[in-house]
Amino acid sequence: MLFHAQSSRIIRDFDRLCKDRAGNFGIIIALLIPLLIVVAGGVVDIVHAMGQKGRFQDQLDAAMLAAVHETATQKQLETATSYIREIADSDLSPPELLEAGMSLVVVKNADGSLTGTLRMPHPTAFLKIVHMDNIPISVSSTAIKTGGGGAGAGCIYALGNKSQAVLINSGAKVDAKQCEVHVHSTASPAFIMNAGSTIDTAKFCVKGTSYIQNGGTLSNLQVGCSVTNDPYAGKIAEPAVPAACTTQGALSGTTFSLNPGVHCDSTFNGNPTVTFKPGLHIIKGRMILNSGSTVIADGVTFYYPDVNSEIRANGALKFTASAPTTGAYAGVLMFEKTSDAANNANKQQYVFNGSLGETLTGIIHLPNRDATYNSTTNQTSKISLVVNTLIMNSANWKISPYDGPGPAGSGGAGVVRLVN
C-alpha cells in the first residue's frame, strides 16, 4: 500500500510538472511568433530592396551616360534627373522626387568624368512592425566622354525611311548599355519588337512616332526623336578596283592566308581557317565561307564595289576582325561604294547567318544593305554600324561604341563610356 501511494504521488507530480512546462512553452511560442514574422518578413523586404537597387543602378548608368554629353552643370543635372524620373512616378517633377525622399547629386570630376549618386528609400511591408518604414538604398555611377573617330555613343544607325525599318524578333538580345540606336524611319510602324526579346541601350531614338511593341523589354525608347545623321557619308575614300583577281573560284584546304587585293566570287570549301593579312581587301561578288569556318582579320578593311558583293557565312562561324589603326582606312572595318546613284538606289539584303562568336572592332558602313542577323549570332564587339534596315532573329549581342580613329571629320562628337 505504501509503495502504491508513493507511486501515485510521483505520477501526479510528474503530470503537474509537464503541465507547467507546457504552459511555459506555450507562452514562449506566443512571444516568439511576432519576432519570427518580423525576421521572415524582413528577409522579403530586403530581397525586394536589393531588386530595386539593381533597377536604380541600371537607370543611373543610363542617366550618367546621357548627362555627360552636356557641358553646363545645370543641364547635366536636368538630363540625369529626366532619366531618374522613370524609376518613380513618371508624373513627378524633380521637387516632388525630393519630397518623396529621393536625392540625386551630380559631381564633375577633375578628369572630366561625371559621377552621380542616387539615394532613395525603399518602403517596407513587414519591417513596419518594428517601426522601420523604409530601407535606404544608395547607388553611384561615373561616366566619361572621350574623343575618337567613332560617332559618339551611336552604335547602330538604320537610315531607311520605310515600314519596319527595324524588326526585332523573339530571342533577340542586345546588351548595349553605352550605345545609342538611331532609327530614321517615320513610316507606320517605324519599328516592330516582338515578345521574348531584350534590347538594353542608353537611348533607342526613333524619328517617327508609330511603332509596334508586342512584348519584350526595350530600355530608354524615345519616339519623335532627333536622330543623328549618317556620320560617315562622303567621308570614306573609295578605292579604284584592279581588274586582276588575287583570289577567285572554289578553294579547298584547311588554312588560307590571303594578301590584300581583289577576291572575286570565292568559295572556301570544308571548314577552314581563313586569315586576311592587314590591308585593303576588295570583295567582288560573293565570298562564301562554309559552316564551321574561322576568320581572322586584324588590321583589315573590307570594301564592296557594288551592292551584290558580300561575305556570306553559312553558320557556325568564328569571326575576329579589327580595322586598321593608321592609314587611309583607319577605323574602317567594312564599307561599300556609295558614290554611284544607281548603286544607292538598288538596296540589297545582307545576311549574317548564325555564328559561334564574333569579335568586331571598327566602323561598318553599309547604308545600301538590308541587314539580317539570323540564328544565334553571338557578338561581342566595339562597332559603329550603318545600314538601311535591320532584322534581328535570335541574335545575342554585347556591343559598345567604337571609339578609335576614324574617317576625317567623323570623330568630333567623342564617345561616352562608364568608368568601372
SEGUMI-535305 format. One record per residue (C-alpha): residue in one letter; x, y, z negated. Coordinates in Angstrom, 2 decimals. Layout:
+----+---------+---------+---------+
! aa !       x !       y !       z !
+----+---------+---------+---------+
!  A !       X !       Y !       Z !
...
+----+---------+---------+---------+
REM end
This chain:
+----+---------+---------+---------+
! aa !       x !       y !       z !
+----+---------+---------+---------+
!  M !    0.00 !    0.00 !    0.00 !
!  L !    2.82 !    2.37 !   -0.91 !
!  F !    4.52 !    1.67 !    2.43 !
!  H !    1.27 !    2.27 !    4.28 !
!  A !    0.72 !    5.63 !    2.55 !
!  Q !    4.24 !    6.78 !    3.31 !
!  S !    3.89 !    5.77 !    6.96 !
!  S !    0.64 !    7.66 !    7.30 !
!  R !    2.20 !   10.78 !    5.80 !
!  I !    5.18 !   10.62 !    8.16 !
!  I !    2.86 !   10.29 !   11.18 !
!  R !    0.77 !   13.27 !   10.00 !
!  D !    3.91 !   15.40 !    9.50 !
!  F !    5.27 !   14.49 !   12.94 !
!  D !    1.93 !   15.26 !   14.59 !
!  R !    1.78 !   18.66 !   12.86 !
!  L !    5.37 !   19.41 !   13.90 !
!  C !    4.58 !   18.58 !   17.55 !
!  K !    1.53 !   20.81 !   17.48 !
!  D !    3.57 !   23.68 !   16.02 !
!  R !    6.28 !   23.29 !   18.65 !
!  A !    3.71 !   23.02 !   21.44 !
!  G !    2.20 !   26.24 !   20.25 !
!  N !    5.61 !   27.92 !   20.17 !
!  F !    6.43 !   26.62 !   23.67 !
!  G !    3.14 !   27.98 !   24.97 !
!  I !    3.98 !   31.38 !   23.54 !
!  I !    7.44 !   31.28 !   25.17 !
!  I !    5.94 !   30.38 !   28.55 !
!  A !    3.40 !   33.18 !   28.25 !
!  L !    6.23 !   35.62 !   27.54 !
!  L !    8.35 !   34.35 !   30.44 !
!  I !    5.66 !   34.49 !   33.17 !
!  P !    5.90 !   38.28 !   33.74 !
!  L !    9.70 !   38.01 !   33.85 !
!  L !    9.54 !   35.19 !   36.39 !
!  I !    7.13 !   37.21 !   38.53 !
!  V !    9.46 !   40.22 !   38.42 !
!  V !   12.50 !   38.10 !   39.34 !
!  A !   10.80 !   36.29 !   42.24 !
!  G !    9.08 !   39.43 !   43.46 !
!  G !   12.31 !   41.38 !   43.11 !
!  V !   14.04 !   38.97 !   45.47 !
!  V !   11.29 !   39.59 !   48.03 !
!  D !   11.68 !   43.36 !   47.64 !
!  I !   15.45 !   43.13 !   48.06 !
!  V !   15.18 !   40.94 !   51.18 !
!  H !   12.76 !   43.42 !   52.73 !
!  A !   15.07 !   46.30 !   51.81 !
!  M !   18.05 !   44.60 !   53.48 !
!  G !   15.99 !   44.11 !   56.63 !
!  Q !   15.12 !   47.79 !   56.62 !
!  K !   18.78 !   48.66 !   56.12 !
!  G !   19.68 !   46.82 !   59.33 !
!  R !   16.97 !   48.72 !   61.17 !
!  F !   18.22 !   52.02 !   59.76 !
!  Q !   21.78 !   51.16 !   60.81 !
!  D !   20.80 !   50.46 !   64.42 !
!  Q !   18.80 !   53.66 !   64.62 !
!  L !   21.55 !   55.76 !   63.06 !
!  D !   24.09 !   54.31 !   65.51 !
!  A !   21.88 !   55.39 !   68.41 !
!  A !   21.34 !   58.79 !   66.78 !
!  M !   25.06 !   59.50 !   66.44 !
!  L !   25.81 !   58.33 !   69.99 !
!  A !   23.26 !   60.85 !   71.22 !
!  A !   24.26 !   63.67 !   68.86 !
!  V !   27.99 !   63.54 !   69.64 !
!  H !   27.22 !   64.74 !   73.19 !
!  E !   26.18 !   68.09 !   71.68 !
!  T !   28.65 !   70.80 !   70.71 !
!  A !   26.61 !   73.09 !   68.45 !
!  T !   26.28 !   71.91 !   64.85 !
!  Q !   22.56 !   72.67 !   64.62 !
!  K !   21.87 !   70.89 !   67.90 !
!  Q !   23.77 !   67.84 !   66.68 !
!  L !   21.59 !   67.66 !   63.59 !
!  E !   18.38 !   68.20 !   65.58 !
!  T !   19.32 !   65.47 !   68.07 !
!  A !   20.20 !   62.99 !   65.34 !
!  T !   17.02 !   63.78 !   63.42 !
!  S !   14.86 !   63.21 !   66.51 !
!  Y !   16.16 !   59.64 !   66.67 !
!  I !   15.77 !   59.03 !   62.95 !
!  R !   12.12 !   60.09 !   63.08 !
!  E !   11.39 !   56.89 !   64.97 !
!  I !   12.02 !   54.79 !   61.86 !
!  A !    9.47 !   56.77 !   59.86 !
!  D !    6.06 !   58.08 !   60.86 !
!  S !    6.59 !   59.49 !   64.34 !
!  D !    4.38 !   62.43 !   63.45 !
!  L !    6.59 !   63.56 !   60.58 !
!  S !    8.67 !   66.69 !   61.05 !
!  P !   12.17 !   67.00 !   59.53 !
!  P !   10.92 !   68.86 !   56.40 !
!  E !    8.32 !   66.13 !   55.82 !
!  L !   11.01 !   63.48 !   56.16 !
!  L !   12.95 !   65.18 !   53.39 !
!  E !    9.85 !   65.27 !   51.21 !
!  A !    9.49 !   61.52 !   51.75 !
!  G !   12.91 !   61.07 !   50.19 !
!  M !   14.95 !   60.75 !   53.39 !
!  S !   18.19 !   62.68 !   53.75 !
!  L !   20.40 !   62.88 !   56.81 !
!  V !   23.83 !   64.50 !   56.64 !
!  V !   25.89 !   65.03 !   59.80 !
!  V !   29.57 !   65.96 !   59.48 !
!  K !   32.06 !   66.77 !   62.24 !
!  N !   35.47 !   65.21 !   61.55 !
!  A !   38.95 !   66.56 !   62.34 !
!  D !   39.37 !   64.22 !   65.33 !
!  G !   36.14 !   65.47 !   66.89 !
!  S !   34.10 !   62.46 !   65.87 !
!  L !   30.72 !   62.84 !   64.21 !
!  T !   29.67 !   60.97 !   61.07 !
!  G !   26.09 !   60.62 !   59.97 !
!  T !   24.95 !   59.37 !   56.58 !
!  L !   21.31 !   58.39 !   56.13 !
!  R !   19.71 !   57.77 !   52.77 !
!  M !   16.11 !   56.71 !   52.38 !
!  P !   14.26 !   54.93 !   49.55 !
!  H !   12.54 !   51.65 !   50.37 !
!  P !    9.23 !   51.33 !   48.43 !
!  T !    8.93 !   48.19 !   46.31 !
!  A !    5.90 !   45.94 !   45.78 !
!  F !    6.87 !   43.79 !   42.77 !
!  L !    9.56 !   45.79 !   41.04 !
!  K !    7.00 !   48.47 !   40.30 !
!  I !    6.08 !   46.28 !   37.32 !
!  V !    9.33 !   47.39 !   35.68 !
!  H !    8.91 !   50.97 !   36.94 !
!  M !   11.37 !   50.56 !   39.82 !
!  D !    9.34 !   52.24 !   42.56 !
!  N !   11.96 !   52.04 !   45.30 !
!  I !   15.34 !   50.60 !   46.28 !
!  P !   17.84 !   53.21 !   47.52 !
!  I !   19.24 !   52.48 !   50.98 !
!  S !   22.29 !   54.19 !   52.48 !
!  V !   23.94 !   53.67 !   55.88 !
!  S !   26.61 !   55.58 !   57.79 !
!  S !   27.80 !   55.71 !   61.38 !
!  T !   30.60 !   57.50 !   63.24 !
!  A !   30.67 !   58.23 !   66.98 !
!  I !   33.32 !   59.91 !   69.09 !
!  K !   33.39 !   61.38 !   72.58 !
!  T !   36.48 !   60.90 !   74.70 !
!  G !   37.45 !   61.86 !   78.21 !
!  G !   37.73 !   59.40 !   81.09 !
!  G !   36.88 !   58.60 !   84.68 !
!  G !   33.59 !   56.95 !   83.90 !
!  A !   30.22 !   58.66 !   83.90 !
!  G !   29.81 !   59.40 !   80.23 !
!  A !   27.57 !   56.91 !   78.46 !
!  G !   26.00 !   55.77 !   81.72 !
!  C !   26.35 !   52.03 !   82.29 !
!  I !   23.56 !   51.36 !   84.80 !
!  Y !   22.06 !   53.63 !   87.49 !
!  A !   19.10 !   52.38 !   89.56 !
!  L !   18.73 !   55.00 !   92.31 !
!  G !   15.82 !   53.61 !   94.32 !
!  N !   12.58 !   55.58 !   94.24 !
!  K !   10.28 !   52.62 !   94.65 !
!  S !    7.87 !   50.49 !   92.65 !
!  Q !    9.59 !   48.09 !   90.25 !
!  A !   12.98 !   49.69 !   90.74 !
!  V !   13.96 !   47.74 !   87.62 !
!  L !   12.37 !   44.37 !   86.83 !
!  I !   13.32 !   42.68 !   83.56 !
!  N !   12.07 !   39.12 !   83.37 !
!  S !   11.73 !   36.76 !   80.43 !
!  G !   15.04 !   35.63 !   78.97 !
!  A !   16.99 !   38.75 !   79.91 !
!  K !   19.14 !   40.02 !   77.06 !
!  V !   21.28 !   43.15 !   77.20 !
!  D !   23.35 !   44.31 !   74.24 !
!  A !   24.41 !   47.82 !   75.25 !
!  K !   24.10 !   49.99 !   72.16 !
!  Q !   26.57 !   52.56 !   73.52 !
!  C !   25.11 !   52.61 !   77.03 !
!  E !   22.55 !   54.68 !   78.87 !
!  V !   20.39 !   53.29 !   81.68 !
!  H !   19.09 !   55.78 !   84.26 !
!  V !   16.13 !   54.74 !   86.42 !
!  H !   15.42 !   57.28 !   89.18 !
!  S !   12.06 !   55.93 !   90.31 !
!  T !    8.89 !   58.00 !   89.98 !
!  A !    6.74 !   55.27 !   91.56 !
!  S !    3.97 !   53.39 !   89.79 !
!  P !    5.28 !   51.46 !   87.99 !
!  A !    8.87 !   52.65 !   87.88 !
!  F !    9.90 !   49.53 !   85.99 !
!  I !    8.40 !   46.34 !   84.57 !
!  M !    9.53 !   44.47 !   81.47 !
!  N !    8.16 !   41.04 !   80.64 !
!  A !    7.87 !   39.18 !   77.35 !
!  G !   10.83 !   37.30 !   75.92 !
!  S !   13.43 !   39.90 !   76.89 !
!  T !   15.54 !   42.24 !   74.75 !
!  I !   17.19 !   45.41 !   76.05 !
!  D !   19.14 !   47.36 !   73.42 !
!  T !   20.56 !   50.66 !   74.72 !
!  A !   21.48 !   54.13 !   73.47 !
!  K !   18.97 !   55.53 !   76.00 !
!  F !   16.73 !   53.97 !   78.66 !
!  C !   15.97 !   57.04 !   80.75 !
!  V !   13.20 !   56.82 !   83.39 !
!  K !   12.43 !   59.74 !   85.68 !
!  G !    8.84 !   58.62 !   86.20 !
!  T !    6.19 !   58.11 !   83.56 !
!  S !    4.45 !   54.96 !   84.80 !
!  Y !    5.76 !   51.60 !   83.63 !
!  I !    4.53 !   48.17 !   82.51 !
!  Q !    5.83 !   46.51 !   79.36 !
!  N !    4.28 !   43.09 !   78.89 !
!  G !    6.22 !   42.44 !   75.72 !
!  G !    9.85 !   42.14 !   74.77 !
!  T !   11.98 !   44.68 !   72.95 !
!  L !   13.22 !   47.87 !   74.60 !
!  S !   15.08 !   50.40 !   72.47 !
!  N !   15.20 !   54.17 !   72.99 !
!  L !   12.92 !   54.37 !   76.03 !
!  Q !   12.43 !   57.89 !   77.40 !
!  V !    9.99 !   58.48 !   80.28 !
!  G !    9.74 !   61.70 !   82.27 !
!  C !   13.44 !   61.87 !   81.51 !
!  S !   16.08 !   64.00 !   83.24 !
!  V !   18.14 !   61.23 !   84.87 !
!  T !   21.80 !   61.57 !   85.77 !
!  N !   22.54 !   61.53 !   89.50 !
!  D !   24.93 !   59.08 !   91.15 !
!  P !   28.24 !   60.18 !   89.57 !
!  Y !   30.39 !   58.73 !   92.36 !
!  A !   28.53 !   59.83 !   95.51 !
!  G !   31.04 !   61.08 !   98.10 !
!  K !   33.97 !   60.75 !   95.68 !
!  I !   35.46 !   57.40 !   96.69 !
!  A !   37.59 !   57.44 !   99.86 !
!  E !   36.56 !   54.79 !  102.38 !
!  P !   39.46 !   52.88 !  103.98 !
!  A !   39.93 !   52.03 !  107.62 !
!  V !   39.21 !   48.34 !  108.19 !
!  P !   42.00 !   46.48 !  110.04 !
!  A !   40.94 !   44.30 !  112.94 !
!  A !   43.01 !   41.31 !  111.84 !
!  C !   41.70 !   39.00 !  109.10 !
!  T !   44.00 !   38.00 !  106.26 !
!  T !   41.67 !   35.14 !  105.26 !
!  Q !   38.98 !   33.53 !  107.39 !
!  G !   36.72 !   30.48 !  107.58 !
!  A !   36.32 !   27.45 !  105.34 !
!  L !   39.19 !   26.71 !  102.99 !
!  S !   39.81 !   23.60 !  100.88 !
!  G !   42.11 !   23.26 !   97.92 !
!  T !   42.36 !   23.71 !   94.18 !
!  T !   44.20 !   27.03 !   93.93 !
!  F !   44.40 !   30.07 !   96.16 !
!  S !   46.35 !   33.30 !   95.82 !
!  L !   45.03 !   35.99 !   98.15 !
!  N !   47.02 !   39.00 !   99.25 !
!  P !   45.30 !   42.38 !   99.74 !
!  G !   43.76 !   42.65 !  103.18 !
!  V !   40.60 !   41.69 !  105.08 !
!  H !   38.79 !   38.48 !  104.16 !
!  C !   36.35 !   37.50 !  106.92 !
!  D !   33.40 !   35.13 !  106.32 !
!  S !   35.44 !   32.97 !  103.96 !
!  T !   34.19 !   29.89 !  102.07 !
!  F !   36.13 !   28.20 !   99.28 !
!  N !   35.16 !   24.53 !   99.07 !
!  G !   35.23 !   22.50 !   95.87 !
!  N !   35.61 !   24.42 !   92.62 !
!  P !   39.00 !   26.12 !   92.98 !
!  T !   40.76 !   28.89 !   91.10 !
!  V !   41.00 !   31.95 !   93.36 !
!  T !   43.40 !   34.71 !   92.36 !
!  F !   43.20 !   38.08 !   94.10 !
!  K !   46.53 !   39.88 !   93.92 !
!  P !   46.45 !   43.55 !   92.86 !
!  G !   45.38 !   45.97 !   95.57 !
!  L !   42.52 !   46.60 !   98.01 !
!  H !   40.57 !   43.54 !   99.19 !
!  I !   38.12 !   44.17 !  102.03 !
!  I !   35.30 !   41.62 !  102.11 !
!  K !   33.94 !   41.44 !  105.66 !
!  G !   30.89 !   39.23 !  105.98 !
!  R !   30.05 !   36.82 !  103.18 !
!  M !   32.65 !   35.24 !  100.92 !
!  I !   31.21 !   32.12 !   99.28 !
!  L !   32.55 !   30.70 !   96.03 !
!  N !   31.13 !   27.26 !   95.26 !
!  S !   29.81 !   26.26 !   91.86 !
!  G !   32.48 !   25.82 !   89.23 !
!  S !   34.98 !   28.24 !   90.77 !
!  T !   37.23 !   30.53 !   88.74 !
!  V !   38.10 !   34.02 !   89.96 !
!  I !   40.93 !   36.16 !   88.60 !
!  A !   41.22 !   39.68 !   89.99 !
!  D !   43.28 !   42.04 !   87.84 !
!  G !   44.15 !   45.44 !   89.26 !
!  V !   41.83 !   44.81 !   92.21 !
!  T !   39.35 !   46.87 !   94.24 !
!  F !   36.76 !   45.08 !   96.42 !
!  Y !   35.37 !   47.02 !   99.40 !
!  Y !   32.35 !   46.13 !  101.57 !
!  P !   32.36 !   47.85 !  105.00 !
!  D !   28.63 !   47.18 !  105.56 !
!  V !   25.55 !   46.06 !  103.61 !
!  N !   25.77 !   42.48 !  104.92 !
!  S !   29.15 !   41.91 !  103.31 !
!  E !   29.33 !   40.44 !   99.81 !
!  I !   30.90 !   37.94 !   97.45 !
!  R !   28.36 !   35.18 !   96.78 !
!  A !   28.90 !   32.77 !   93.89 !
!  N !   26.87 !   29.58 !   93.68 !
!  G !   26.66 !   29.32 !   89.90 !
!  A !   28.89 !   28.16 !   87.02 !
!  L !   31.42 !   30.85 !   87.94 !
!  K !   34.13 !   32.23 !   85.70 !
!  F !   34.98 !   35.74 !   86.84 !
!  T !   37.58 !   38.05 !   85.30 !
!  A !   38.19 !   41.29 !   87.17 !
!  S !   39.56 !   44.73 !   86.41 !
!  A !   40.04 !   47.83 !   88.52 !
!  P !   43.46 !   49.38 !   89.17 !
!  T !   44.54 !   51.99 !   86.62 !
!  T !   46.53 !   54.06 !   89.11 !
!  G !   46.45 !   54.90 !   92.80 !
!  A !   43.74 !   55.95 !   95.24 !
!  Y !   41.21 !   53.48 !   93.80 !
!  A !   41.96 !   53.87 !   90.12 !
!  G !   38.94 !   52.75 !   88.13 !
!  V !   37.04 !   51.40 !   91.17 !
!  L !   36.34 !   47.68 !   90.92 !
!  M !   33.80 !   47.31 !   93.73 !
!  F !   32.30 !   49.75 !   96.26 !
!  E !   30.69 !   49.88 !   99.69 !
!  K !   30.50 !   52.10 !  102.75 !
!  T !   28.08 !   54.99 !  102.20 !
!  S !   29.21 !   57.46 !  104.90 !
!  D !   27.08 !   55.76 !  107.59 !
!  A !   23.43 !   56.87 !  107.55 !
!  A !   22.27 !   53.72 !  109.37 !
!  N !   24.05 !   51.57 !  106.79 !
!  N !   22.47 !   53.55 !  103.96 !
!  A !   19.00 !   53.08 !  105.45 !
!  N !   19.42 !   49.29 !  105.56 !
!  K !   19.26 !   48.30 !  101.90 !
!  Q !   20.10 !   44.63 !  101.27 !
!  Q !   19.78 !   42.19 !   98.41 !
!  Y !   22.92 !   41.30 !   96.47 !
!  V !   22.51 !   38.13 !   94.40 !
!  F !   24.70 !   37.35 !   91.39 !
!  N !   24.00 !   33.73 !   90.55 !
!  G !   24.48 !   32.16 !   87.13 !
!  S !   27.93 !   32.19 !   85.61 !
!  L !   29.75 !   30.65 !   82.70 !
!  G !   31.21 !   34.02 !   81.84 !
!  E !   32.16 !   37.33 !   83.42 !
!  T !   34.50 !   40.00 !   82.11 !
!  L !   34.44 !   43.07 !   84.33 !
!  T !   36.15 !   46.42 !   83.86 !
!  G !   35.59 !   49.35 !   86.18 !
!  I !   33.16 !   51.14 !   88.47 !
!  I !   30.79 !   49.09 !   90.64 !
!  H !   29.31 !   51.42 !   93.27 !
!  L !   26.68 !   49.59 !   95.37 !
!  P !   23.90 !   52.16 !   95.95 !
!  N !   22.63 !   50.28 !   99.02 !
!  R !   22.06 !   46.99 !   97.19 !
!  D !   19.03 !   45.50 !   95.50 !
!  A !   20.94 !   43.58 !   92.86 !
!  T !   19.51 !   40.38 !   91.38 !
!  Y !   21.09 !   38.62 !   88.41 !
!  N !   19.91 !   35.00 !   88.30 !
!  S !   20.07 !   32.25 !   85.70 !
!  T !   22.24 !   32.62 !   82.60 !
!  T !   24.66 !   35.24 !   83.84 !
!  N !   26.87 !   35.77 !   80.80 !
!  Q !   28.72 !   39.04 !   80.97 !
!  T !   30.95 !   40.93 !   78.57 !
!  S !   32.05 !   44.00 !   80.42 !
!  K !   33.00 !   47.65 !   80.39 !
!  I !   31.35 !   48.98 !   83.52 !
!  S !   29.56 !   51.77 !   85.31 !
!  L !   27.12 !   50.07 !   87.71 !
!  V !   25.29 !   51.93 !   90.50 !
!  V !   22.68 !   50.02 !   92.55 !
!  N !   19.49 !   50.74 !   94.48 !
!  T !   17.28 !   48.42 !   92.41 !
!  L !   17.89 !   45.81 !   89.73 !
!  I !   16.25 !   42.49 !   88.79 !
!  M !   17.36 !   40.59 !   85.70 !
!  N !   16.47 !   36.92 !   85.31 !
!  S !   17.72 !   35.34 !   82.07 !
!  A !   20.89 !   37.42 !   82.13 !
!  N !   22.91 !   37.70 !   78.95 !
!  W !   24.97 !   40.89 !   78.99 !
!  K !   27.11 !   42.63 !   76.43 !
!  I !   28.29 !   45.84 !   78.05 !
!  S !   29.79 !   49.18 !   77.10 !
!  P !   30.54 !   52.27 !   79.21 !
!  Y !   33.61 !   52.28 !   81.43 !
!  D !   35.98 !   54.92 !   80.06 !
!  G !   39.15 !   54.55 !   82.13 !
!  P !   40.44 !   56.60 !   85.06 !
!  G !   38.11 !   57.15 !   87.99 !
!  P !   37.48 !   58.99 !   91.26 !
!  A !   38.36 !   62.69 !   91.23 !
!  G !   35.57 !   64.76 !   89.76 !
!  S !   33.66 !   61.85 !   88.24 !
!  G !   35.04 !   61.89 !   84.72 !
!  G !   34.08 !   65.28 !   83.36 !
!  A !   31.29 !   64.04 !   81.12 !
!  G !   33.52 !   61.81 !   78.96 !
!  V !   32.35 !   58.67 !   77.22 !
!  V !   30.98 !   58.12 !   73.74 !
!  R !   31.52 !   55.11 !   71.51 !
!  L !   31.06 !   54.04 !   67.93 !
!  V !   34.11 !   54.11 !   65.68 !
!  N !   34.43 !   50.95 !   63.59 !
+----+---------+---------+---------+
REM end
